[in-house]
């Protein structure tokens, strides 16, 4: 399937590619363009102020803190001239490593919940030290396993800090949990599967039981979870992709653009074209 949205890629892309970008003081405030990646991005902010838009949710920059951006999420960072820190970028294969603890595998899960969390000065020092080791190892061409080990430690530390920060992460639990498995399946298959019974079949349970578990945990029905994920993708495309509304509809596998218009307006109060105009004016695209 062709790319629906232009995405940023890791340089010299490879399965184990890990890269570090330093966030250093500038002569003036910096505002990035709205974009998205096909890799994970872990930001550690040490100083400064600003705002980070992640999937249309706005997070105030309050260092020291960690921000997480998962593959496919649209984001834009606006930061003050005195902002410092670092961003670690790595491929999707890192997060499926069998030896990683469950909480690490869930670190970037549940978009919009717990993707930005505070850390204290001691934790900041630990994070920056690990990032320095990752950067030095990458630049010196050390064995990939050594650099990967430092990254794994950083991820484990961040998962622990995230869990103790009070960040609300509904549904974050063991990967064998049916609600977690359901949300993971939705993330992978929302374009191909729209019916709750299809997911219930994958999970070997009845649609009613699945819906009951999801509603109890997430406060919404299973069908609403699927619709929300589809709506999020529609918003991403309308903001960032150079596609007509009809092409967006087809990209979402909704072959009737009129139906797409009705569904979108019912959910947002705006037609797709009205939303595109509004959101692009907001982000000056």
JORA-V305073 format. One record per backbone hydrogen bond with DSSP energy under -1.0 kcal/mol. CO is the residue of the C=O (numbers start at 1). NH is the residue of the N-H. Records with the same first field share a line. If there is no record, write none. Layout:
CO->NH ; NH
This chain:
8->38
14->17
17->91
19->89
21->87
23->85
30->79
35->75
36->8
37->72
40->90
41->69
42->88
43->67
44->86
45->65
47->84
49->80
50->61
51->78
52->59
53->76
54->57
57->54
59->52
64->119
65->45
66->117
67->43
69->41
70->73
74->55
75->35
76->53
77->32
78->51
79->30
80->83
81->26
84->46 ; 47
85->23
86->44
87->21
88->42
89->19
90->40
91->94
93->96
94->97
97->100
101->105
102->106
104->107
106->109
110->113
115->68
117->66
120->124
121->125
122->126
123->127
124->128
125->129
126->130
127->131
128->132
129->133
130->134
131->135
132->136
133->137
134->138
135->139
136->140
137->142
143->146 ; 147
144->148
145->149
146->150
147->151
148->152
149->153
150->154
151->155
152->156
153->157
154->158
155->159
156->160
157->161
158->162
159->163
160->164
169->172
174->177
177->181
178->182
179->183
180->184
181->185
182->186
183->187
184->188
185->189
186->190
189->193
195->199
196->200
197->201
198->202
199->203
200->205
201->204
206->210
207->211
208->212
209->213
210->214
211->215
212->216
213->217
214->218
215->219
221->225
222->226
223->227
224->228
225->229
226->230
227->231
228->232
229->233
230->234
231->235
232->236
233->237
234->238
235->239
236->240
237->241
241->243
244->248
245->249
246->250
247->251
248->252
249->254
250->253
256->260
257->261
258->262
259->263
260->264
261->265
262->266
263->267
264->268
265->269
271->275
272->276
273->277
274->278
275->279
276->280
277->281
278->282
279->283
280->285
